[in-house]
Amino acid sequence: MVVACNYKTGIVDQRPHFPSTVPPEWSMQNSDFRYDLFRCFDDCQVCLHGCACGSCRDADSYNAVGVTTYWTFVCIACVFFFLTQVLSVGIQFALREALHQRASTDNMAQGSNYIAMVITNSVFAVYLASLRQRFRKKLGGPGNQTAMDCLCYWCCPWCIVCQNARQIDGIQNINVQCCCRVVKLGEYGSAQQQQMVVGQVVTGQVATGQVVTQQQPVGGKVV
């Protein structure tokens, strides 16, 4: 929770407003994510956040597009973590009673932890996959890959966290760096959206009566 608070102040609250229209090169209308699932190591900063504080980073991505709120995601992740611990203790107690303590305590603890993680992570993966379908739709995608997203969240959640993060950061044209710092690269499309000046060519005169060069549009600016 301490990390989540620092992340909220340093990154979530510093993000620019999400654009109402996703730029074509980042839209998922006719394509999938811009970066492949296993290219998380291409960006070291995103990779560090995805591995060290994956729940906060994914909560940030879903919050940015309006799929869910940051604190809702973080709290649900904490609840699943708590349930995993409770279920592990319950399974360990059940195994001890069933085996009449014939198995070692260490083996019993490891087995119960593994079983508890399989159960809770499976349910959590289904929940995360449903969020990712809404995430896809927000970015113009069809949102019909629930089974694949569920499998990916179960097997390699950190890769999905990084993939979501790079897509959102690219749309907002920012760079999230360690630790909990946002670097704004400028307003998206500021260079691409310059328009050529259209109209009649105008001539001007200086005080001596000499005619200056004609004004012509060059790169969106009149010179």
C-alpha positions as YAML, in Angstrom:
chain: A
units: angstrom
residues:
- id: 1
  name: MET
  ca: [0.00, 0.00, 0.00]
- id: 2
  name: VAL
  ca: [2.93, 2.33, 0.63]
- id: 3
  name: VAL
  ca: [4.21, 1.68, -2.88]
- id: 4
  name: ALA
  ca: [0.69, 2.15, -4.27]
- id: 5
  name: CYS
  ca: [0.38, 5.56, -2.60]
- id: 6
  name: ASN
  ca: [3.74, 6.71, -3.94]
- id: 7
  name: TYR
  ca: [2.87, 5.45, -7.41]
- id: 8
  name: LYS
  ca: [-0.49, 7.25, -7.33]
- id: 9
  name: THR
  ca: [1.13, 10.56, -6.40]
- id: 10
  name: GLY
  ca: [4.14, 10.28, -8.67]
- id: 11
  name: ILE
  ca: [2.60, 8.82, -11.82]
- id: 12
  name: VAL
  ca: [-1.18, 8.44, -11.90]
- id: 13
  name: ASP
  ca: [-1.87, 12.02, -10.80]
- id: 14
  name: GLN
  ca: [0.73, 13.39, -13.23]
- id: 15
  name: ARG
  ca: [-0.63, 11.77, -16.38]
- id: 16
  name: PRO
  ca: [-2.12, 14.02, -19.07]
- id: 17
  name: HIS
  ca: [-5.77, 13.57, -20.01]
- id: 18
  name: PHE
  ca: [-6.39, 10.56, -22.19]
- id: 19
  name: PRO
  ca: [-7.32, 11.67, -25.74]
- id: 20
  name: SER
  ca: [-10.94, 11.25, -26.77]
- id: 21
  name: THR
  ca: [-9.78, 9.76, -30.08]
- id: 22
  name: VAL
  ca: [-6.96, 7.24, -30.15]
- id: 23
  name: PRO
  ca: [-4.33, 8.15, -32.80]
- id: 24
  name: PRO
  ca: [-4.49, 5.80, -35.82]
- id: 25
  name: GLU
  ca: [-1.01, 4.39, -35.27]
- id: 26
  name: TRP
  ca: [-1.99, 3.31, -31.73]
- id: 27
  name: SER
  ca: [-5.56, 2.25, -32.48]
- id: 28
  name: MET
  ca: [-6.45, -1.44, -32.22]
- id: 29
  name: GLN
  ca: [-9.30, -1.23, -34.69]
- id: 30
  name: ASN
  ca: [-7.50, -3.23, -37.38]
- id: 31
  name: SER
  ca: [-4.53, -4.52, -35.40]
- id: 32
  name: ASP
  ca: [-3.42, -5.85, -32.05]
- id: 33
  name: PHE
  ca: [-1.10, -4.24, -29.52]
- id: 34
  name: ARG
  ca: [1.72, -2.29, -31.10]
- id: 35
  name: TYR
  ca: [4.36, -4.21, -29.15]
- id: 36
  name: ASP
  ca: [4.47, -7.99, -28.97]
- id: 37
  name: LEU
  ca: [3.86, -9.74, -25.66]
- id: 38
  name: PHE
  ca: [7.47, -10.81, -25.14]
- id: 39
  name: ARG
  ca: [9.07, -7.48, -26.02]
- id: 40
  name: CYS
  ca: [8.83, -6.22, -22.45]
- id: 41
  name: PHE
  ca: [12.64, -6.09, -22.19]
- id: 42
  name: ASP
  ca: [12.82, -3.46, -24.96]
- id: 43
  name: ASP
  ca: [11.99, -0.75, -22.42]
- id: 44
  name: CYS
  ca: [13.94, -1.23, -19.19]
- id: 45
  name: GLN
  ca: [11.95, 1.37, -17.24]
- id: 46
  name: VAL
  ca: [8.60, -0.25, -18.07]
- id: 47
  name: CYS
  ca: [10.05, -3.67, -17.32]
- id: 48
  name: LEU
  ca: [11.21, -2.59, -13.86]
- id: 49
  name: HIS
  ca: [7.78, -1.20, -12.97]
- id: 50
  name: GLY
  ca: [6.02, -4.25, -14.41]
- id: 51
  name: CYS
  ca: [8.11, -6.68, -12.37]
- id: 52
  name: ALA
  ca: [8.55, -4.73, -9.13]
- id: 53
  name: CYS
  ca: [5.04, -3.24, -8.81]
- id: 54
  name: GLY
  ca: [2.95, -4.96, -11.46]
- id: 55
  name: SER
  ca: [-0.41, -4.42, -9.76]
- id: 56
  name: CYS
  ca: [0.18, -0.66, -9.51]
- id: 57
  name: ARG
  ca: [1.36, -0.45, -13.12]
- id: 58
  name: ASP
  ca: [-1.62, -2.39, -14.46]
- id: 59
  name: ALA
  ca: [-3.99, -0.38, -12.28]
- id: 60
  name: ASP
  ca: [-2.48, 2.76, -13.79]
- id: 61
  name: SER
  ca: [-3.06, 1.53, -17.35]
- id: 62
  name: TYR
  ca: [-6.69, 0.56, -16.76]
- id: 63
  name: ASN
  ca: [-7.34, 3.76, -14.86]
- id: 64
  name: ALA
  ca: [-5.92, 5.88, -17.70]
- id: 65
  name: VAL
  ca: [-8.49, 4.60, -20.23]
- id: 66
  name: GLY
  ca: [-11.38, 4.56, -17.74]
- id: 67
  name: VAL
  ca: [-11.82, 0.78, -17.48]
- id: 68
  name: THR
  ca: [-11.63, 0.88, -13.69]
- id: 69
  name: THR
  ca: [-10.25, 3.19, -11.03]
- id: 70
  name: TYR
  ca: [-6.72, 2.90, -9.72]
- id: 71
  name: TRP
  ca: [-7.65, 2.19, -6.10]
- id: 72
  name: THR
  ca: [-10.37, -0.29, -7.06]
- id: 73
  name: PHE
  ca: [-7.83, -2.40, -8.94]
- id: 74
  name: VAL
  ca: [-5.22, -2.16, -6.18]
- id: 75
  name: CYS
  ca: [-7.70, -3.12, -3.47]
- id: 76
  name: ILE
  ca: [-9.00, -6.10, -5.43]
- id: 77
  name: ALA
  ca: [-5.41, -7.28, -5.97]
- id: 78
  name: CYS
  ca: [-4.79, -7.01, -2.21]
- id: 79
  name: VAL
  ca: [-7.97, -8.97, -1.51]
- id: 80
  name: PHE
  ca: [-6.85, -11.80, -3.79]
- id: 81
  name: PHE
  ca: [-3.45, -11.83, -2.09]
- id: 82
  name: PHE
  ca: [-5.13, -12.02, 1.33]
- id: 83
  name: LEU
  ca: [-7.44, -14.81, 0.16]
- id: 84
  name: THR
  ca: [-4.45, -16.76, -1.10]
- id: 85
  name: GLN
  ca: [-2.88, -16.69, 2.37]
- id: 86
  name: VAL
  ca: [-6.12, -17.66, 4.11]
- id: 87
  name: LEU
  ca: [-6.82, -20.47, 1.65]
- id: 88
  name: SER
  ca: [-3.25, -21.74, 2.03]
- id: 89
  name: VAL
  ca: [-3.63, -22.00, 5.81]
- id: 90
  name: GLY
  ca: [-6.97, -23.75, 5.41]
- id: 91
  name: ILE
  ca: [-5.57, -26.29, 2.94]
- id: 92
  name: GLN
  ca: [-2.57, -26.91, 5.16]
- id: 93
  name: PHE
  ca: [-4.85, -27.58, 8.13]
- id: 94
  name: ALA
  ca: [-7.01, -29.94, 6.03]
- id: 95
  name: LEU
  ca: [-3.96, -31.85, 4.79]
- id: 96
  name: ARG
  ca: [-2.61, -32.19, 8.31]
- id: 97
  name: GLU
  ca: [-5.90, -33.65, 9.49]
- id: 98
  name: ALA
  ca: [-6.21, -35.98, 6.50]
- id: 99
  name: LEU
  ca: [-2.65, -37.28, 6.70]
- id: 100
  name: HIS
  ca: [-2.55, -37.32, 10.50]
- id: 101
  name: GLN
  ca: [0.71, -35.33, 10.38]
- id: 102
  name: ARG
  ca: [2.51, -38.11, 8.51]
- id: 103
  name: ALA
  ca: [3.88, -35.56, 6.02]
- id: 104
  name: SER
  ca: [6.52, -33.05, 6.98]
- id: 105
  name: THR
  ca: [5.38, -29.57, 7.89]
- id: 106
  name: ASP
  ca: [7.55, -27.98, 5.18]
- id: 107
  name: ASN
  ca: [6.16, -30.17, 2.43]
- id: 108
  name: MET
  ca: [2.64, -29.54, 3.64]
- id: 109
  name: ALA
  ca: [3.17, -25.77, 3.67]
- id: 110
  name: GLN
  ca: [4.66, -25.76, 0.18]
- id: 111
  name: GLY
  ca: [1.89, -27.93, -1.19]
- id: 112
  name: SER
  ca: [-0.87, -25.86, 0.37]
- id: 113
  name: ASN
  ca: [0.68, -22.61, -0.91]
- id: 114
  name: TYR
  ca: [0.88, -23.99, -4.41]
- id: 115
  name: ILE
  ca: [-2.72, -25.22, -4.43]
- id: 116
  name: ALA
  ca: [-3.97, -21.92, -3.02]
- id: 117
  name: MET
  ca: [-2.07, -19.91, -5.62]
- id: 118
  name: VAL
  ca: [-3.43, -22.04, -8.47]
- id: 119
  name: ILE
  ca: [-7.01, -21.52, -7.30]
- id: 120
  name: THR
  ca: [-6.88, -17.79, -6.56]
- id: 121
  name: ASN
  ca: [-4.68, -16.92, -9.54]
- id: 122
  name: SER
  ca: [-7.08, -18.72, -11.87]
- id: 123
  name: VAL
  ca: [-10.00, -16.64, -10.62]
- id: 124
  name: PHE
  ca: [-7.93, -13.45, -10.67]
- id: 125
  name: ALA
  ca: [-6.82, -14.17, -14.25]
- id: 126
  name: VAL
  ca: [-10.45, -14.36, -15.36]
- id: 127
  name: TYR
  ca: [-11.15, -10.99, -13.73]
- id: 128
  name: LEU
  ca: [-8.08, -9.40, -15.34]
- id: 129
  name: ALA
  ca: [-8.99, -10.84, -18.74]
- id: 130
  name: SER
  ca: [-12.41, -9.21, -18.52]
- id: 131
  name: LEU
  ca: [-10.75, -5.87, -17.81]
- id: 132
  name: ARG
  ca: [-8.43, -6.31, -20.76]
- id: 133
  name: GLN
  ca: [-11.36, -6.92, -23.10]
- id: 134
  name: ARG
  ca: [-12.81, -3.57, -22.08]
- id: 135
  name: PHE
  ca: [-9.33, -2.11, -22.46]
- id: 136
  name: ARG
  ca: [-9.19, -3.37, -26.06]
- id: 137
  name: LYS
  ca: [-12.58, -1.89, -26.85]
- id: 138
  name: LYS
  ca: [-11.53, 1.49, -25.45]
- id: 139
  name: LEU
  ca: [-8.65, 1.46, -27.94]
- id: 140
  name: GLY
  ca: [-10.88, 0.48, -30.86]
- id: 141
  name: GLY
  ca: [-10.33, -3.29, -30.76]
- id: 142
  name: PRO
  ca: [-12.97, -6.01, -30.96]
- id: 143
  name: GLY
  ca: [-12.48, -7.31, -27.41]
- id: 144
  name: ASN
  ca: [-13.07, -10.97, -28.24]
- id: 145
  name: GLN
  ca: [-9.89, -12.62, -26.94]
- id: 146
  name: THR
  ca: [-10.93, -13.42, -23.39]
- id: 147
  name: ALA
  ca: [-9.56, -16.98, -23.38]
- id: 148
  name: MET
  ca: [-6.15, -15.96, -24.70]
- id: 149
  name: ASP
  ca: [-5.87, -13.00, -22.30]
- id: 150
  name: CYS
  ca: [-6.86, -15.23, -19.38]
- id: 151
  name: LEU
  ca: [-4.19, -17.75, -20.34]
- id: 152
  name: CYS
  ca: [-1.54, -15.05, -20.72]
- id: 153
  name: TYR
  ca: [-2.43, -13.48, -17.38]
- id: 154
  name: TRP
  ca: [-2.13, -16.86, -15.72]
- id: 155
  name: CYS
  ca: [1.19, -17.81, -17.34]
- id: 156
  name: CYS
  ca: [3.04, -14.51, -17.84]
- id: 157
  name: PRO
  ca: [1.23, -11.63, -16.12]
- id: 158
  name: TRP
  ca: [4.30, -9.36, -16.04]
- id: 159
  name: CYS
  ca: [4.55, -9.42, -19.84]
- id: 160
  name: ILE
  ca: [0.92, -8.36, -20.18]
- id: 161
  name: VAL
  ca: [1.42, -5.57, -17.65]
- id: 162
  name: CYS
  ca: [4.32, -4.20, -19.70]
- id: 163
  name: GLN
  ca: [2.40, -4.57, -22.97]
- id: 164
  name: ASN
  ca: [-0.56, -2.60, -21.61]
- id: 165
  name: ALA
  ca: [1.76, 0.04, -20.16]
- id: 166
  name: ARG
  ca: [3.69, 0.65, -23.37]
- id: 167
  name: GLN
  ca: [0.47, 1.04, -25.34]
- id: 168
  name: ILE
  ca: [-0.94, 3.64, -22.95]
- id: 169
  name: ASP
  ca: [2.34, 5.53, -22.57]
- id: 170
  name: GLY
  ca: [2.68, 5.69, -26.35]
- id: 171
  name: ILE
  ca: [-0.80, 7.11, -26.80]
- id: 172
  name: GLN
  ca: [-0.20, 9.78, -24.15]
- id: 173
  name: ASN
  ca: [3.35, 10.38, -25.43]
- id: 174
  name: ILE
  ca: [4.98, 10.05, -22.02]
- id: 175
  name: ASN
  ca: [7.78, 8.02, -20.50]
- id: 176
  name: VAL
  ca: [7.31, 6.49, -17.03]
- id: 177
  name: GLN
  ca: [10.66, 6.14, -15.30]
- id: 178
  name: CYS
  ca: [11.89, 4.73, -12.01]
- id: 179
  name: CYS
  ca: [11.10, 5.51, -9.46]
- id: 180
  name: CYS
  ca: [7.57, 6.83, -9.95]
- id: 181
  name: ARG
  ca: [8.40, 9.69, -12.31]
- id: 182
  name: VAL
  ca: [6.59, 10.83, -15.45]
- id: 183
  name: VAL
  ca: [8.50, 12.45, -18.29]
- id: 184
  name: LYS
  ca: [6.18, 14.20, -20.73]
- id: 185
  name: LEU
  ca: [7.53, 14.06, -24.27]
- id: 186
  name: GLY
  ca: [5.17, 16.74, -25.51]
- id: 187
  name: GLU
  ca: [1.56, 16.81, -26.57]
- id: 188
  name: TYR
  ca: [0.83, 13.95, -28.89]
- id: 189
  name: GLY
  ca: [0.85, 14.81, -32.57]
- id: 190
  name: SER
  ca: [2.11, 18.38, -32.10]
- id: 191
  name: ALA
  ca: [4.62, 17.88, -34.89]
- id: 192
  name: GLN
  ca: [2.36, 15.77, -37.10]
- id: 193
  name: GLN
  ca: [-0.73, 17.93, -36.84]
- id: 194
  name: GLN
  ca: [0.76, 21.12, -38.25]
- id: 195
  name: GLN
  ca: [-1.24, 22.20, -41.26]
- id: 196
  name: MET
  ca: [-0.05, 24.00, -44.33]
- id: 197
  name: VAL
  ca: [-1.19, 27.61, -44.66]
- id: 198
  name: VAL
  ca: [-3.66, 27.85, -47.51]
- id: 199
  name: GLY
  ca: [-4.51, 31.14, -49.17]
- id: 200
  name: GLN
  ca: [-3.32, 33.83, -51.47]
- id: 201
  name: VAL
  ca: [0.36, 34.71, -51.61]
- id: 202
  name: VAL
  ca: [0.92, 38.16, -50.16]
- id: 203
  name: THR
  ca: [3.76, 40.60, -50.79]
- id: 204
  name: GLY
  ca: [4.96, 43.19, -48.32]
- id: 205
  name: GLN
  ca: [6.93, 46.41, -48.49]
- id: 206
  name: VAL
  ca: [9.54, 47.87, -46.23]
- id: 207
  name: ALA
  ca: [9.83, 51.53, -45.28]
- id: 208
  name: THR
  ca: [12.19, 52.31, -48.18]
- id: 209
  name: GLY
  ca: [9.65, 51.07, -50.67]
- id: 210
  name: GLN
  ca: [11.58, 47.97, -51.60]
- id: 211
  name: VAL
  ca: [9.52, 44.85, -52.11]
- id: 212
  name: VAL
  ca: [10.39, 41.96, -49.83]
- id: 213
  name: THR
  ca: [10.28, 38.31, -50.79]
- id: 214
  name: GLN
  ca: [6.90, 36.65, -51.14]
- id: 215
  name: GLN
  ca: [5.50, 34.81, -48.15]
- id: 216
  name: GLN
  ca: [5.09, 31.08, -48.72]
- id: 217
  name: PRO
  ca: [4.01, 28.25, -46.40]
- id: 218
  name: VAL
  ca: [6.93, 26.06, -45.39]
- id: 219
  name: GLY
  ca: [6.38, 23.16, -42.99]
- id: 220
  name: GLY
  ca: [3.18, 24.69, -41.59]
- id: 221
  name: LYS
  ca: [4.75, 28.09, -40.89]
- id: 222
  name: VAL
  ca: [4.72, 31.29, -42.91]
- id: 223
  name: VAL
  ca: [8.20, 32.67, -43.62]
...
